[in-house]
Amino acid sequence: MEGHVEITGLAREARERKNNFACACAIIASIISILMGYDTGVMSGAMLFMEEDLKIKDGEVQMLAGIMNICALVGSLTAGRVSDSIGRRYTIVLASLIFLLGSILMGLGLDYAMLFSGRCIAGVGVGYALMVAPVYSAEIASPSTRGFITSLPEICISFGILLGYVSNYSLSKLPLMYGWRLMLGIAAVPSVVLAIAILAMPESPRWLVMHGRIKDAKDVLVRVSNTREEAELRLRDIKAAAGIDGGCTDDVVHTSSEHRGKGAWKDLLLRPTLPVRRILIAAVGIHFFDHATGIEAVVLYSPRIFRKAGISGRGKLLFVTMGVGVTKTVFIFITKVGRRPLLLTSLAGMLVFLSGMGYGLTMVEHSEERSAWAIAVVIASVFMFVAFFSSGLGVVTWVYSSEIFPLRLMAQGASLGVAVNRLMNGVISMTFISLYKAITIGGAFFLYAGMAILAWIFCFCCCPETKGRSLEEMEEVFCTGWSERAEVRAAVEMRAEAGMGDAPLPKNDQSKGLGRA
């Protein structure tokens, strides 16, 4: 018994270690997310300068702010097929080159049309990047470290937003015609670095198995797993999901077109199984509420919000706005409590502080004199809203949606999720100014608070816990309602504590489609 406990403890320790090579691969893949975040952050300040330089109106500002996300729909919806065809790694290279071209056009920005075209092209690259980076990270990671590794794209987005705010403040003293163009064009440099660095990374082992390259997949798994035994186990699970006989020892095998992504859209949208339908609802819903709760309005229009609150002076506005970037970056973390508790706690906090923003801005708007306490309420609420978003909904959205789809639907499911995410981002970006002019800026944030309530209800009902489960087990997780899953999971934990280990569940539990928890 003592020997069994010792072996089990060593196995658990091996599972909980982070593989440095896998982390390095995920970090490099996530650099593209820094560029996307940088563009969002830098645009919030650059808009103040381009309005003056190009003499553009609020409607044109909204179009510039949101068109990148609308064009990202094109990238995200086509990226799934492209990544299934040429691989996750080369899709990231393609995204980098597209973003490079867009950054050059934005940096030149000779007129509104060139600036608009640059943001459209960069948006396509963003769509590719947001789809493929989390998928690549999830497919590289083991179940024990997947939460950390797949959170890297969101961490990098937040870090990029902070860099954008810092760039705004640092370059704001340059001559008007050069300052905002340099803010936007400087993103071209890391695009080149990423396109080169990505070639040193291995291809996703799941993509390699999908294309029958078993030996190559095994070599990659040995490098990204903590032990050779873990690599063998992961390879066996991936081969099973790809419809390959587990006993097959060939280095290269033929795989069906179904497991290479052919017909995936039909299986996802037209004839989904019950678990796939629930997975699709969860993924689309969480991406919808990721932006429907107003984070893009806060991040992109922070200077306007603070100006409405009563802060004057361009330098002061940009300095306070940097606080939003710092908060968004500092408060991103993954705890061991699981995805579901983080989501529910995050949304509850967001609801409170969205209401605080709405109340504070309403008080400022209806006060004849400058109200210091109302300004303080607005600033504190903005920072706390961003903190709760970053520590929960912001990061869990990408982790969750990148890990729940079955292997055969992974790329297409992630593409659809990113498409919904970018659509909602674009809608919020392109309507915020018009919205607050129609219902007041305080009313706009009360509206977002109402969306936070709906988001909490949705996540409570439709998003089961996925922490610690392998990607190949996700269909089992979504076979039944969350309450039934919780009962079975509790039964499994009790059996483990009683020393029964991984013994089969009773038949009545297996009949629920959960198998081994």
C-alpha positions in Angstrom: 0.0 0.0 0.0 2.8 2.4 0.9 4.5 1.6 -2.4 1.3 2.3 -4.3 0.9 5.7 -2.5 4.4 6.6 -3.3 4.0 5.8 -7.0 0.7 7.7 -7.1 2.3 10.7 -5.4 5.2 10.7 -7.9 2.8 10.4 -10.8 0.7 13.3 -9.4 3.9 15.4 -9.0 4.9 14.7 -12.6 1.5 15.8 -13.8 1.5 19.0 -11.9 4.9 20.1 -13.1 4.9 22.7 -15.9 6.8 21.6 -19.0 9.1 24.5 -19.9 9.3 23.6 -23.6 5.4 23.5 -23.9 5.2 26.9 -22.0 7.8 28.4 -24.4 5.9 27.2 -27.4 2.6 28.7 -26.1 4.4 32.0 -25.2 5.8 32.4 -28.7 2.4 31.5 -30.3 0.7 34.1 -28.0 3.0 37.0 -29.1 0.4 37.6 -31.9 -2.1 38.4 -29.1 0.2 41.1 -27.8 0.0 42.8 -31.1 -3.8 42.6 -31.1 -4.0 44.0 -27.6 -1.5 46.7 -28.4 -3.7 47.9 -31.3 -6.7 48.0 -29.1 -4.9 50.0 -26.4 -3.1 52.4 -28.6 -6.2 53.1 -30.6 -7.9 54.5 -27.5 -5.4 57.3 -27.3 -4.5 57.6 -31.0 -8.2 58.5 -31.7 -7.8 61.7 -29.7 -5.0 62.8 -32.1 -6.3 61.5 -35.4 -9.6 63.3 -34.8 -7.7 66.6 -34.7 -5.2 65.7 -37.5 -7.6 64.2 -40.0 -10.7 66.2 -38.9 -12.8 63.1 -38.6 -16.2 62.9 -36.9 -17.5 60.6 -34.2 -19.2 58.3 -36.6 -15.9 57.8 -38.5 -14.1 57.3 -35.2 -16.6 54.5 -34.3 -16.0 52.9 -37.7 -12.2 53.0 -37.2 -12.5 51.6 -33.7 -14.8 48.6 -34.7 -13.9 47.7 -38.3 -10.9 45.7 -37.3 -13.1 43.3 -35.3 -15.7 43.1 -38.1 -13.0 42.1 -40.6 -11.6 39.7 -38.0 -14.8 37.6 -38.8 -13.3 36.9 -42.2 -10.1 35.7 -40.6 -11.7 33.6 -37.8 -14.2 31.9 -40.1 -11.6 30.8 -42.6 -8.8 30.1 -40.2 -10.2 26.8 -39.1 -10.0 25.3 -42.6 -6.7 26.9 -43.2 -5.2 25.6 -40.0 -6.5 22.1 -40.7 -4.9 22.3 -44.1 -1.4 23.9 -43.6 -1.1 23.4 -39.8 -1.4 25.5 -36.7 2.2 26.8 -36.9 2.1 28.1 -40.5 -1.3 29.7 -39.8 0.3 31.8 -37.1 3.0 32.8 -39.6 0.3 33.8 -42.1 -1.5 35.8 -39.4 1.7 37.7 -38.6 2.3 38.6 -42.2 -1.2 39.9 -42.7 -1.0 41.9 -39.5 2.4 43.3 -40.7 0.8 44.6 -43.9 -2.0 46.2 -42.0 0.3 47.9 -39.5 2.4 49.4 -42.3 -0.7 50.9 -43.9 -1.9 52.3 -40.5 1.5 53.7 -39.8 1.6 55.6 -43.0 -2.0 56.8 -42.6 -1.9 59.4 -45.3 -5.7 59.8 -45.2 -8.7 58.2 -43.7 -9.1 55.7 -46.5 -5.6 54.3 -46.1 -6.0 54.2 -42.3 -9.3 52.4 -42.7 -7.8 49.9 -45.2 -4.9 49.1 -42.9 -7.3 48.3 -40.0 -9.4 46.1 -42.2 -6.3 44.1 -43.3 -4.9 43.9 -39.8 -8.4 42.7 -38.6 -8.1 39.6 -40.9 -4.8 38.8 -39.3 -6.3 39.3 -35.8 -9.1 36.8 -36.7 -6.5 34.2 -37.7 -4.5 34.8 -34.6 -7.3 34.7 -32.1 -8.5 31.4 -33.4 -5.2 29.5 -33.8 -3.1 30.7 -30.8 -5.5 29.3 -28.1 -6.1 26.1 -30.1 -2.3 25.5 -30.6 -1.7 26.2 -26.9 -4.5 23.8 -25.9 -3.2 21.0 -28.2 0.4 21.4 -26.9 -0.6 21.5 -23.2 -1.2 18.5 -20.9 -4.5 18.6 -18.9 -2.7 19.6 -15.7 -1.2 22.8 -17.2 -3.8 23.6 -19.9 -5.4 26.3 -17.8 -2.2 28.2 -17.5 -1.0 27.7 -21.0 -4.3 28.4 -22.8 -4.7 31.6 -20.7 -1.5 33.0 -22.2 -3.3 34.6 -25.2 -5.6 36.6 -22.9 -2.6 37.5 -20.7 -0.7 38.7 -23.8 -3.7 40.7 -25.0 -3.9 42.5 -21.7 -0.1 43.1 -21.7 -0.5 44.5 -25.3 -3.2 46.8 -24.2 -1.0 48.1 -21.4 1.9 48.7 -23.9 -0.6 50.6 -26.1 -1.6 52.9 -23.3 2.1 53.5 -22.4 2.8 54.2 -26.1 0.0 56.8 -26.1 1.4 58.6 -23.1 5.1 58.3 -24.2 4.5 59.5 -27.8 1.9 62.1 -27.1 4.5 64.9 -27.0 5.6 64.3 -30.6 4.3 66.5 -33.4 0.7 65.8 -34.2 1.3 64.4 -37.7 3.9 61.9 -36.5 2.9 60.9 -33.0 -0.3 58.8 -33.7 1.1 57.3 -36.9 4.2 56.0 -35.0 1.9 54.7 -32.2 0.1 52.5 -34.8 2.9 51.6 -37.2 5.4 50.4 -34.5 3.4 47.1 -34.3 5.0 46.1 -37.6 8.3 45.3 -35.9 7.2 42.4 -33.5 5.1 41.0 -36.4 8.3 40.2 -38.3 10.0 38.8 -35.2 7.0 36.5 -34.6 6.9 35.2 -38.2 10.6 34.1 -37.9 10.4 32.8 -34.3 7.4 30.6 -35.0 9.4 28.5 -37.3 11.4 27.1 -34.4 8.3 25.7 -32.8 7.0 22.1 -33.4 3.6 21.5 -35.0 0.6 20.6 -32.9 0.7 16.8 -32.1 -3.1 16.6 -32.6 -2.8 18.1 -36.1 0.0 15.7 -36.9 -2.1 12.7 -35.9 -5.0 14.1 -37.9 -2.8 13.9 -40.9 -1.4 10.4 -40.1 2.1 11.5 -39.0 2.2 9.3 -35.9 6.0 9.3 -35.4 6.2 13.1 -35.7 3.3 13.5 -33.2 5.0 11.1 -30.7 8.3 13.0 -31.0 6.5 16.3 -30.2 4.5 14.8 -27.3 7.7 13.5 -25.7 9.1 17.0 -25.7 5.9 18.7 -24.4 5.0 16.1 -21.7 6.6 15.6 -18.3 7.2 11.9 -18.7 7.4 9.4 -21.6 4.5 7.5 -20.0 2.4 10.7 -20.1 3.3 11.2 -23.8 2.3 7.6 -24.6 -1.1 8.0 -22.8 -1.8 11.3 -24.6 -0.8 9.8 -28.0 -3.2 6.9 -27.4 -6.1 9.2 -26.5 -5.4 11.4 -29.6 -5.3 8.4 -31.9 -8.5 7.1 -30.5 -10.2 10.5 -31.1 -8.8 10.5 -34.7 -10.2 7.0 -35.4 -6.8 5.3 -35.5 -6.4 1.8 -34.0 -4.6 2.3 -30.6 -2.4 -0.8 -31.4 -1.2 0.6 -34.7 2.6 1.1 -34.6 3.1 2.6 -38.1 5.0 5.9 -38.4 2.6 7.1 -41.0 -1.0 6.0 -41.4 -3.9 7.0 -43.6 -6.6 9.0 -41.9 -10.1 9.7 -43.1 -11.1 13.1 -44.5 -13.6 13.3 -41.6 -10.8 13.4 -39.1 -8.8 15.9 -41.2 -11.6 18.5 -40.9 -13.8 17.6 -43.9 -17.5 17.9 -43.1 -16.8 19.4 -39.7 -19.1 22.4 -40.3 -22.0 20.1 -41.0 -21.3 18.0 -37.9 -21.0 21.2 -35.9 -24.0 23.2 -37.2 -26.4 20.9 -39.2 -26.2 17.5 -37.5 -24.6 18.0 -34.1 -24.9 15.3 -31.4 -26.4 16.3 -28.0 -23.0 16.8 -26.4 -21.7 18.8 -29.4 -24.8 21.0 -29.4 -24.3 21.8 -25.7 -20.6 22.5 -26.3 -21.5 24.8 -29.2 -24.0 26.7 -27.0 -21.5 27.1 -24.2 -18.7 28.3 -26.5 -20.9 30.7 -28.5 -22.6 32.0 -25.3 -19.4 32.7 -23.4 -17.8 34.5 -26.3 -21.0 36.6 -26.8 -21.1 37.7 -23.1 -17.3 38.3 -23.1 -17.9 41.6 -24.9 -21.7 42.1 -24.5 -20.9 43.1 -20.8 -19.0 46.2 -22.1 -15.3 45.5 -21.6 -14.4 46.9 -25.0 -16.3 50.2 -24.3 -14.1 50.6 -21.2 -10.8 49.6 -22.7 -11.3 51.4 -26.0 -13.0 54.6 -24.8 -11.4 55.0 -21.4 -10.2 58.6 -22.2 -13.8 59.6 -23.1 -15.2 57.9 -20.0 -12.8 59.7 -17.7 -13.4 63.0 -19.6 -17.2 62.5 -19.0 -16.4 61.9 -15.3 -14.8 65.3 -15.1 -11.0 64.7 -15.7 -9.6 67.3 -18.1 -6.4 67.7 -20.0 -5.0 65.2 -22.6 -2.0 64.3 -20.4 -4.1 63.5 -17.4 -6.5 61.5 -19.4 -3.8 59.3 -20.9 -2.1 58.9 -17.5 -5.3 57.7 -15.8 -6.0 55.5 -18.7 -2.7 53.7 -18.2 -4.2 52.6 -14.8 -6.8 50.6 -16.8 -4.0 48.7 -18.6 -2.0 48.1 -15.4 -5.2 46.7 -13.7 -6.1 44.5 -16.7 -2.6 43.0 -16.7 -2.0 42.6 -13.0 -5.3 40.9 -12.2 -5.1 38.1 -14.8 -4.4 34.9 -12.9 -5.5 31.3 -12.9 -6.3 29.7 -9.6 -7.0 26.1 -8.8 -10.7 26.6 -8.0 -11.7 25.8 -11.6 -13.3 27.6 -14.6 -16.9 27.7 -13.3 -16.3 29.4 -9.9 -14.0 32.0 -11.6 -16.7 32.8 -14.2 -19.5 33.2 -11.6 -17.4 35.3 -9.2 -16.1 37.4 -12.0 -19.5 38.2 -13.4 -20.9 39.0 -10.0 -18.1 41.6 -9.4 -18.6 43.0 -12.9 -22.3 43.5 -12.3 -21.5 45.5 -9.1 -19.0 47.8 -10.6 -20.8 48.3 -13.9 -23.7 49.6 -11.7 -21.1 51.8 -9.9 -20.0 53.3 -13.2 -23.5 53.9 -14.3 -24.4 55.6 -10.9 -21.2 57.7 -10.7 -21.5 58.9 -14.3 -25.2 59.7 -13.9 -24.4 61.8 -10.8 -21.6 63.7 -12.6 -23.9 64.4 -15.5 -26.7 65.8 -13.3 -24.4 67.8 -10.9 -24.1 71.5 -11.6 -20.7 71.6 -9.8 -17.7 69.3 -10.1 -18.3 66.3 -7.7 -15.1 64.8 -6.4 -16.8 61.8 -4.8 -18.6 60.9 -8.0 -15.3 61.1 -10.0 -13.7 58.8 -7.4 -16.6 56.4 -7.7 -16.2 56.3 -11.5 -12.5 55.8 -11.4 -12.6 53.1 -8.7 -15.5 51.3 -10.5 -13.6 51.3 -13.9 -10.5 49.8 -12.3 -12.5 47.2 -10.3 -14.6 46.2 -13.2 -11.5 45.6 -15.3 -10.0 43.6 -12.4 -13.0 41.3 -12.1 -13.2 40.9 -15.8 -9.5 40.0 -16.2 -9.4 37.6 -13.3 -12.4 35.6 -14.6 -14.5 36.1 -17.7 -11.7 37.6 -19.8 -9.2 34.7 -19.4 -11.6 31.8 -18.8 -13.4 32.6 -22.1 -10.4 31.6 -24.1 -9.3 28.7 -21.9 -12.8 27.3 -21.9 -13.7 27.6 -25.6 -10.3 26.2 -26.7 -10.6 23.0 -24.6 -14.2 21.8 -25.0 -14.6 20.9 -28.7 -13.8 17.4 -29.8 -10.6 16.9 -31.9 -12.5 16.6 -35.2 -14.3 19.9 -34.6 -11.6 21.8 -32.7 -10.5 24.2 -35.4 -14.0 25.0 -36.7 -15.5 25.3 -33.2 -12.7 27.7 -32.2 -13.3 29.7 -35.4 -17.0 30.1 -34.7 -16.3 31.2 -31.1 -13.8 33.8 -32.3 -16.2 35.0 -35.0 -18.9 35.7 -32.3 -16.2 37.3 -30.1 -15.0 39.6 -32.8 -18.6 40.4 -33.9 -19.6 41.5 -30.4 -16.4 43.4 -30.0 -17.1 45.3 -33.2 -20.7 45.9 -32.3 -19.7 47.4 -28.9 -16.9 49.4 -30.4 -19.0 50.8 -33.2 -22.1 51.7 -31.1 -20.8 53.0 -27.8 -20.6 56.7 -28.7 -24.1 56.6 -30.4 -25.5 54.6 -27.4 -24.4 57.0 -24.7 -25.6 59.9 -26.8 -29.0 58.2 -27.0 -29.5 57.0 -23.4 -26.7 58.9 -21.5 -23.3 57.4 -20.6 -24.6 56.3 -17.2 -27.5 54.5 -18.9 -25.1 52.7 -21.2 -23.3 51.1 -18.3 -26.6 50.2 -16.6 -27.5 48.4 -19.8 -24.2 46.5 -19.7 -24.9 45.6 -16.1 -28.2 44.0 -17.3 -26.1 42.0 -19.7 -23.9 40.8 -16.8 -27.0 39.4 -15.1 -27.9 37.4 -18.2 -24.3 36.3 -18.5 -24.2 35.0 -14.9 -27.5 33.0 -15.5 -26.1 31.6 -18.7 -22.8 30.4 -17.2 -24.6 29.0 -14.2 -26.8 26.9 -16.4 -24.7 26.0 -19.4 -21.0 25.9 -18.5 -19.9 22.8 -16.5 -16.5 22.5 -14.9 -13.7 21.3 -17.3 -10.6 21.7 -15.1 -8.4 18.6 -15.1 -10.2 16.8 -17.9 -8.4 15.8 -21.1 -9.5 17.2 -24.4 -10.6 13.7 -25.5 -13.0 13.6 -22.5 -14.9 16.8 -23.2 -17.9 15.1 -25.0 -18.4 13.0 -21.9 -18.4 16.2 -19.7 -21.3 17.6 -21.8 -23.3 14.4 -22.0 -25.6 15.4 -19.2 -26.8 18.5 -17.3 -24.3 20.2 -14.9 -26.1 19.0 -11.8 -25.9 15.4 -12.8 -22.3 15.8 -13.6 -21.6 17.3 -10.2 -23.2 14.3 -8.5 -21.1 11.8 -10.5 -17.9 13.8 -10.0 -18.5 13.9 -6.2 -19.1 10.1 -6.2 -15.8 9.6 -8.1 -13.9 11.8 -5.7 -15.4 9.9 -2.7 -14.4 6.6 -4.3 -10.8 7.9 -4.8 -10.6 9.1 -1.2 -11.8 5.6 -0.1 -8.8 4.1 -1.9 -10.8 2.7 -4.9 -8.8 4.8 -7.3 -9.9 4.6 -11.0 -12.2 1.6 -10.4 -15.2 1.6 -12.8 -18.2 3.6 -11.9 -21.4 1.8 -11.1 -23.5 1.0 -14.2 -26.1 3.5 -13.3 -23.5 6.3 -13.4 -22.0 5.0 -16.6 -25.4 5.0 -18.2 -25.3 8.8 -18.0 -22.6 8.9 -20.6 -19.8 10.0 -18.2 -17.7 6.9 -18.1 -14.5 7.4 -16.0 -14.4 10.9 -14.4 
